[in-house]
Amino acid sequence: MLTKFFDLDNHGTTVRTELFAGLTTFLTMAYIVVVNPVILGSAGMPIAGVAAATCISAGFGSILMGLISNYPLALAPGMGLNAYFTYTVVKTMGVPWQVALGCVFLSAVAFLLLTVSGVRQLIMNAIPRALFAAVSGGIGLFIAFIGLKDAGIVVSNAGTMVGLGKLTASTPALAIMGLLVIAMLQARAVKGAMLLGILGTAAVAWVFGLDRFTPTPYHLADLSSTAFRLNIPGALNIGGGVGLSLVEIVFVFLFVDLFDNVGTLMAVTKRAGLTAADGTVPRMKRILLADSISMLVGALVGTSPVTSYIESTSGVAVGGRTGLTSVTVGVLFLATLFVAPLVQAIPSVATAPALILVGAMMMSALAEVDWHEPSEGIPAFLTTIMVPLSYSIANGLAFGIVSYAVLKLVRGQARMRDWLMYLLAALCVGRFIYLT
């Protein structure tokens, strides 16, 4: 039945290979069950509830993607999007997390409508690929910076804004040890290196008394502490009505998720040899539809936007070629559901190294930028550097889009078919003026 449903024979694979590929992908991205609750917990969200929501949304999204698109793409709450949710929307803009979840839901609805109408594909074609890569790199720096700060490796400094922390102190020293352990495991191609490193670092902290192992008892009710807590009316009334704040939040959620998906999709399908002869990806609308619905479900159960994961390439590398790989990942995430709340016991010093190395992994996208071409390199650089330095993905996106449009105009390369790009640039300029 599985062979026929997922067309395994025509893809040159077997049930056993697909199941092993799914297990491999799950192990490489299972760290999100630990890291996502820590990040969203900083926004005041119940950690047990977020852990459960992470498992449910990842399980549902991966299974849905496998069933309707038949691609080996696994989904989970996105790194970068969770950081934007916490550090920009909640902490900087002062939006309650329930209202922020309402914004995620509205973004998902917008995604779904844009996908069904075909507008989402137009947006994908309008944005230059260099900005896709730059956003990924900028978010990588952003996440790594948060990890370095949480570890005490980087601290605030009155004279230079940031400086090096006291590395001989217990927290920075343990974080550096965790960083080296994860890096060595990854260098040896150990499956689940990130998760093993987190658990190993936490164990050292507990053994030497740097942190207490005090898992909070939880009940089934705790698993639903974030489910259906989203505040949609509150999201529509940010700043006294549907205004710039809401538009900006929805814009960032929408575009960053779009960039994540396109970059991951191209990487996974190329690695698996699933692209068409002209370079396009068959069944693209199904992929985007699965992504939109998964984001919608994620908002309902209580987590930041769900997106596809580049770790899907690990499953492809061991033979995964169909949606059975994704379905396997989803089932494993759902199986993790009832032990996930135990992540409350894991100290931040154990998750900080994972944040740093996730950021490092995201930097690989910058290799796609033609740095010798000013009209690509300059916007890509401004996007990449402004995300961490302004502590805002929205600012980085705006700098990149505006500079790209201006450089194209100056070089006389503006074309009518790029009207959407220039409209976005005009909106970004209007945003800067409004903020000023």
N, C-alpha and C positions, 0 to 999 in steps of 0.2 A: 504494500500500500504506500509506504513512504517513498520507495523507489519511483513509483508511478506519479505520485502527487508532486514531488519536487524535481521530477525529470532527471534523476541521478545518472542514468545511463548516458544521456546526451551530454551531460556535463563531465563525464569521465570520472565519476566518484562513486563511493559506496556509503551505505548507512554507517558503517563503523568509522570510516574516515571523517564523515560529517560530525558524528558525535564527539570524536576526539578533537576535531577543530573547534567545536563549541566549547568544550572543556578548557582548551587552551586559551581561547578568547576570554572566557569568564575569569580565569585565573589572572590574566594580565590586567583586567579592569575591575576586579573585585575590590580594589582599594577604595573605590568611590563609596562603598557602603560605610567606610570609616571616615573618609575625608569630607564628604558632603555634609553629614550631620555636624561635624566640627565647624565648618564654615557657616552654615545656616544657623547653627546654635549661637554664633556671635551676634546674630540679628535678633536674638531673644526667642527663637523657636525651640519647642521641646525636642531634645535630641533623640529620644526614643521614637517619637512620632516621625521625625525627619528620616531616621534610619529605616523605618518601615515604609515610608513613602518612597524612599530611594529604591528599595527592593521591588516594590509593587510597580512603580513607573518603569524601571529598567526591565522587569519581567514582562510586563504588558507590551511595552514598546518593541522589544526585541522579537517577541512572538508574533506580534502584528506585522512587523517588517518582513519576517520570514515567510509568513503565510500569504501576504498579498503581493509582495514584490519578488519573492524567491531569490533574494540576494543575501550574502553572508554578512549583513550589516547589523551590529549590535548597538542598542541605544541605552542611554542612562542620563541622569541630570548632568549637564555640561559643566566642566571646569571653565572658569572665566565668567560664565553666566551666573554661577552661584556667587562668585566674588563680587560681581557687579550688583547683584541682588542685595547682598549684605552690606558691602562697604560704601556703595554709592547711593542706592535707593533708600535703604533703611537708615544707615548711620550718617551719611552726609546730607541727604535730602530730608531726613526725619520722617519718612513714611513708615507707618506701622507695618509689621510683616504680613498681617492679614490683608491689608490694602495692597501691598506689593504682590501677594499671590493673586489678587484680583487683576492686577496689571498683567501678570503672566497669562491668566485666563483670557483677557482681552487680546493679548498678542497672539495667542493660539487661535482664537476665533478669526482674527485678521489673517493669520497664516492660512487657515483652512479656506477662507473665502478667496484669497489671492491664488491659492493652488487650484481650486475648482474652476476659477475664471481664467486661469492661464497667465495672470499678471505676474505671478511669482517667477515664472520662467522669463518674462520680459526684464524683470529686475536683475535676474541672474546674468542676463546677456548685457545689461547696461553697465554693470560695475566691472571695472578692469580687474583681471586676475591678480595683478600686483597688489591691489588693496586687500584682496582675499587673504593673500599670504601675509601681508603686513599686519592685519588685524590679529591673525593667529600668533605671530611673533610678539606683538605688543601685549596680548593677553598672557603669553608665556612669561614675559618680563614682570608683568603685574602680579601673577600668581607666585613667581619665585621671590619677588620682593616681600610679599605677605609672609611667605614661609621663612625667609631670612629674619624678618622682624619678629615673628612668633618665636623663633629659636633664640633670639637675643644675639644673633651674629651681627646684625645691623641694628643700630640704635639711633635715636635722635641726637643731634648735636647742634648747639646754639650757633656755632661759628660756621659750620659747613652743611647744615640741615640734617645730613646723615653722617654716621661714622661707624667705625668698627667697635663691636661690643667687647666685653671682657671674655675672651675665648677660654680662659682657664676656669671660669665659673661653671657650675654643674650643668645648667641647662644648655648653654652653647656647646660645651664639650660633648655632652651626650648627643645633641642634635648632629654635630659634625661626625660623630661615630656612626650614627644611623645613616647619614648621608653616604659615607664611605661604604657601609655594608650593602645598602641598596645598589649603589653604583657597581660594586664588585659582583653582586649577584646578577645584575643586568649584563655586565661584561661577559659573564660566564653563560649567558642565555638561560638562566634559571627561570622556569615558569613560576609566575606569582611572586617575582622578586620584590615588587613594591609592597605587597601585603605581608610577606615574610619579614621585610625590613621594619615595617611599622610595628608588627607584633613583637619582634625581637628587641627593638628599642624600648618599647613599653615594658617588656619583661625586665630589662636591665634597670629601668627606673623604679620598678616595684621592688626588685631584689635589694637594691642599695638604698632604699628608703627615700628616693628623690620624689616619689609620688606614691600614693597609697592605692592599692588595688581594692576599690570599693564600688563594685558594680551595683547600681541602684536596682532594687527589685522592681519588676514591672508586671503589669497585668495586661490582658487583652485590650482593655480600654485605653491604655497608654499608646498602643499602636495606632490609634485613630485620633491622637491628640492634635494632629495638624490637618486631618482629613475634613474637607468641606468647611474649613475655617476661613476661606477666602472671602474678601469683602469687595464685591464688584461695585456696589453703589459708592463706596468710599473711593475706589479707584477712579470712577467717573467724576468725582467731586474734588480731586486733588487741586489745591490752589483755588478753591471756590468754583470749580466747574471744569468742563473739558477744555484744558488749556495746554500750554507748552510743556509743563512737567509730565503730564500723562503721555503726550505725543512723544516726548523724548524717551521715556522709559520703554514704551511700546516699540519705538523705532530701533532702539539698541537691542532689545530682546529679539526682534524680528531679523535685523540684519546680521547680528553676530551668529544667531542660530543658522541663518541662511549660509553664511560664509563657512561655518563649521561643517555643515552638511555637504556643501559642494566640494570643499577640500578633501574631506574624508571619502566622499563618494568616488571622486576621481582616483584617489590613491588606492582604494580597495579594489575597484573594478579593473584598473590597469594591472594591479598585481595579480588579480585572478584571471586576467585575459577575457573579461566579460564585456568590454567595450565593443561597439560596432566598428566597421571598417573606416567610417568617416570620423571616428573619435567620439561620437555621441554615446550616451548611455541609454539602452533600451529600457522601457517601462519607467521612465523618469517620473511621470506623474504619480504612479503608484508609490514610488519611494517618498516623494514629497507629501503625499496624502497620509502615509503611515507616520511620517514625522510630525505632521500637524496634529493628528489625532492623539499621538503619544504625548505631545506637549500639553494638550487639553486635559488629558487624564492626569498628568503630572501636577498640574495646577489644582485639580480637584482633590487629589490625595494629599497635597501639601509639600511640594518641592519646587525648586527653580526650574527653568526650561529644560526639557529633555531633548537631547540631540544625538546624532550618531557618533561613534567613537573610533578614533584612528587605530586603537588597539585591535580593531576587527582584522587588521592586516596580519596579526599574529596567527589567527585561525586560518586565514587564507594561505599563509606560508606553510602550513602543515597539511594542506589539501582541501580546505573548506571551499566549496564553490556554489552552494545553494542556500536557500532559506532554512534548511534543516539545521545548519550551523547556528543561525540566529535563534531559532526556536529552542535549541539546546541551551543556549546562553540564558534565554528568558526563563526556562524551567529552573535552572540552577539559581537564578536570582530569587525566584519565588520560594525555592526551598530554603534560602538563607533568611527569609523573612522573620522567623520567630527567634532567631538568635541575634539578629542585627542590633536590637536595642542595647546589647552588652557593650557596644562601642562607647557608651557613656563612661566606662572605666578607663578608656585609653587617653593618656595625657597628651596635650598639644605638642609637647617636645617630640613625641613619636610621629605625629602627622606632619610636622614642619618639614622634615627632610623629603617626604613624599611630595609636598607642594613645590619644593625647589626643583626636584627632578622632573615633575610633570611640566613645569615651566620650561625646563631644558629641552624636553621632548618636543614641545610646541614650536621651538625656534627653528626646527628643520624646514618649516614652510618657507622661511626667508630665502632659501636656496632657489626658489622659483622666480624671484625678482631679478630682472635685468638691471643690475646696479650701474651699468655703464650707460644706460639710457636715462637722461635726466628726467624726462616726463614720467618715467616709472619709478626711478630710484628716489627722487626727492619726495614725492607723495608717500611712498612706502616708508621712508625714513621718518618723516614727520608723524605718520600714523603710529609707527612702532614706538617711537620715543615718547610721544605725548600721552599714550595710555598709562604707563606707570608714573610718569612725572606729574601728570595732572590728576592722577588717581581716578581716571574716568575713561571708560571705553568710548563713551559718546564723544568726548573731546578729540580723542585720537581719530575716530571715524570722520568727524567733521573736518579736521585739518587735512586729512588725506583726500577727501572728496573735493574740497574747495581748491586745494593746490593742484590736483590733477586737472580739474576743469580749467583753471587759469592758465596752466602751462599749455594745454591743448589750444586754447584760444590764442595765446601769444604766438604759437608756432603756425597758426593758420590751419589747424587740423580739426576744427570744429565741424561736425556733420549733423544734419537734421536727424539722422537715425539715433543720435546720442542725446536727444532732447531730455530723456528721463534723467540722465546723469547731470545735466545742467540745472534741471529743476531741483534735484537733491542738493546741488551745490548752493543754489539760491536760498533754499530753506535753511541750510547750515549757516550761511552768512546772517540770515535773519535771526537765527538762534543766538549767535555771538553778540549781535547788536542788542537783543533783548536782555541777555545776561549781563551785559555791560551797563 
